[in-house]
């Protein structure tokens, strides 16, 4: 790695830390009377995303944090709009959501914030100090603004909602999935094994044991078997492998930009001689929660619609990670870098660093297609937007004419990055669209 690359990475770290300090500092001047309820919901989500980046949660685990906290927020704030229905009650194993006392006054945005952060703290977010500083400022301002009875009642209601959400989180299989043995794959030619440069063991290999929220099982949307591994020049595998190799040898500037833009890999470890350091990035799910925020702001959505969009998007992300990871570790398919290095070019490295889990099908393709389907149902097709979700972290932004266009670009970016075969991104995208349609059908009011 050259000095300019190191400087760029250090600069991005400075930007991340500086933006976090600025946001915390801005909270000292936070005046609830000047912030809308929707603004507060966005601030809450943004605080969570920053902590997820800082703590380097795996993408599947990040999706779990997003879904429980976003559902808690929605289930509290929805009572500010008469007739708005529960999402959690339509999902598996949540049960009835508590109701506010009739005739009593509440501040439902305060209740939603309390429920949100109560859940965040109890689903194992580690960097709690920065969140607590933000919360204290937020709740202190509410306390100044509201009567004691309304404040206490709203906080208590938020805690009640959080307890129901957390009860489900406590039996979803997450804690049983911790501490499992390492997944190192197989030395069979067609099977995944740890990839360079760091040869990390397989991430979240038993994520398919997590209890789905809307699917009947993790394998409900199981894709077709991947192509048979074959170095016969007429086989689909051979042609696909050489396509990845050829594309990466001749990447255009636009293809490199697209690959970098959608990388969203929180596992990247940079090397410079004997030095190693991580380059923290937003997760794929965090990127789409950011797109959800952009759509809310651009469309002028009120607080309830905003909270609902966050909740639905997070359900899509959570379910699609379970669905995709179920297939990843079933087929345990070999990554391009492994097949290329072991057959015809032992010096080749992909443009992007290969993430540490099996290849088939593409996770980016699955989760982005699913999230795009849900966001299209909420905000409409042909929703053009400027995606600034990652601007503060990698200094890049791009324009899209629809959520589906963004998802398709995210999908093909993995081929440009040299970490997926084209059939894997195509199959993943189809899988995500099917799951997204299913979610929309089940959760449409």
C-alpha positions, -999 to +999 in steps of 0.1 A: +000+000+000+015+034-009+016+065+013-012+082-004-035+053+002-025+052+039-031+089+042-065+085+026-075+058+051-063+079+080-082+109+067-114+089+065-109+078+101-105+115+111-137+123+092-156+096+110-144+107+144-149+144+136-184+139+123-193+119+155-179+147+177-198+173+157-231+154+161-226+150+198-217+187+202-248+197+182-269+178+207-259+203+234-278+229+215-307+205+207-340+222+212-370+199+209-392+228+200-371+234+169-368+198+159-397+179+144-406+144+157-393+131+124-360+148+129-356+131+163-363+097+148-336+103+121-311+114+148-318+083+168-311+060+138-280+080+129-266+076+164-272+038+162-255+035+128-224+053+140-221+030+170-226-001+147-197+012+126-175+019+156-182-015+172-176-034+138-207-056+141-210-082+113-237-074+087-262-100+100-258-090+136-262-053+126-295-062+109-307-077+142-299-046+161-317-024+135-348-045+133-356-048+170-348-011+178-368+001+147-398-021+155-398-008+191-397+028+179-425+023+154-447+004+179-446+033+203-449+062+179-477+047+158-502+056+185-498+093+176-518+085+144-552+070+150-559+037+132-522+029+125-517-008+128-490-029+144-462-045+124-449-066+152-482-083+158-481-096+122-447-111+128-437-144+144-436-147+182-441-110+193-477-113+206-499-084+216-483-049+218-491-029+249-516-001+245-515+034+260-540+043+287-572+059+272-577+095+280-541+100+292-517+123+275-484+110+260-455+123+240-452+093+216-419+105+201-404+105+236-419+070+241-405+058+208-370+072+216-371+055+250-382+022+235-356+025+208-326+030+231-338+006+257-337-021+230-304-009+216-287-012+250-301-047+256-292-063+223-256-060+230-243-027+216-210-022+233-200+015+229-228+027+252-212+058+266-216+079+235-252+068+231-260+076+268-246+111+264-269+116+234-299+101+253-293+122+284-294+154+264-325+143+244-344+132+275-333+163+295-347+185+269-380+166+269-381+168+307-378+206+304-406+207+278-432+184+293-450+181+326-437+155+350-468+133+345-466+133+307-428+128+307-430+099+332-459+083+315-443+085+281-410+070+293-428+042+311-448+034+280-416+033+259-401+009+284-432-013+283-430-015+245-392-023+248-399-052+272-422-069+247-397-065+218-368-077+240-387-107+251-388-118+215-351-110+210-343-132+239-357-163+223-347-157+186-316-180+188-290-153+189-274-161+223-273-198+214-255-189+182-226-173+201-195-193+210-199-218+182-168-235+168-149-218+139-160-225+103-130-231+081-147-247+052-132-275+031-102-282+009-125-297-018-120-277-050-156-264-051-159-255-014-152-223+004-121-219+026-106-188+042-095-162+017-065-138+014-052-116+027-061-124+063-077-159+060-104-152+085-128-180+095-164-180+082-186-153+097-220-161+113-220-196+098-251-206+118-271-175+112-298-197+096-306-209+131-320-175+139-358-174+142-373-156+111-398-129+117-420-134+086-406-164+067-419-199+076-382-210+077-348-199+067-350-220+036-384-208+024-368-189-005-339-213-011-324-207-045-314-234-071-281-252-066-251-233-078-234-245-110-212-276-108-175-268-103-157-276-135-126-264-152-140-276-186-139-245-208-175-251-219-189-252-183-208-223-168-184-222-138-153-219-160-168-192-181-181-173-150-147-176-133-128-163-163-154-135-167-146-123-132-108-125-139-111-106-173-133-079-158-109-073-129-080-071-153-097-044-174-118-024-149-130+010-161-130+040-139-167+038-136-166+001-126-140+008-100-161+037-086-192+015-084-173-013-067-158+011-041-191+028-035-210-004-026-182-022-008-197-016+026-173-042+041-167-038+078-140-065+078-114-048+057-080-049+072-053-027+056-017-038+054+014-017+051+046-036+057+043-050+092+015-026+100-022-037+101-052-015+108-089-018+102-108+006+079-143+009+095-172+012+071-209+012+071-226-022+068-247-031+037-278-029+060-267+004+074-264+018+039-300+009+031-312+023+064-295+055+053-313+053+019-346+049+039-338+081+058-331+100+025-364+089+011-383+100+042-367+134+042-371+139+005-407+129+005-416+149+036-429+118+054-443+124+088-430+107+119-453+076+118-446+069+081-409+074+087-408+050+117-428+025+096-404+027+067-375+022+091-392-008+106-402-024+073-367-019+058-351-034+088-374-064+086-364-069+050-327-067+059-331-091+089-350-117+069-329-115+038-297-121+058-312-152+073-324-164+039-291-157+022-268-170+050-289-202+050-278-208+014-242-196+019-233-222+044-254-249+027-236-247-006-203-233+010-193-223-025-157-214-035-148-177-039-133-165-072-099-156-055-095-191-043-104-208-076-082-184-097-052-186-073-054-224-073-058-230-110-043-205-133-030-173-116-016-176-081-008-139-079-042-125-088-061-105-062-096-091-066-102-053-067-121-055-034-111-075-004-131-107-003-154-108+029-150-139+051-179-161+042-189-184+013-197-171-021-232-183-032-255-164-033-244-128-032-254-112+001-254-077-013-277-087-041-301-105-018-305-078+009-305-048-014-331-063-038-353-071-008-348-036+008-355-019-025-387-039-029-400-028+005-389+009+000-406+009-034-438-002-018-436+026+008-424+055-014-433+044-049-414+033-080-392+057-100-383+075-067-352+094-078-327+103-051-291+114-043-276+087-021-254+104+005-256+076+030-219+069+029-207+105+022-192+112+056-175+078+058-160+073+023-165+107+007-187+094-021-223+098-033-243+087-063-276+095-080-303+068-087-336+070-104-352+043-083-345+020-053-344-009-077-318+008-099-296+013-068-301-023-058-291-035-093-259-014-092-251-027-057-255-062-071-233-059-101-207-041-080-197-074-065-187-088-099-167-056-106-151-061-072-140-096-081-157-113-052-187-128-069-196-147-101-223-131-122-247-161-116-244-155-079-255-118-081-283-127-105-296-155-083-292-133-051-311-105-067-340-128-077-341-143-042-342-108-026-370-097-049-391-128-041-386-122-004-394-085-007-426-092-025-436-117+002-429-091+030-449-065+011-478-089+008-478-099+045-473-065+059-493-042+036-521-025+056 
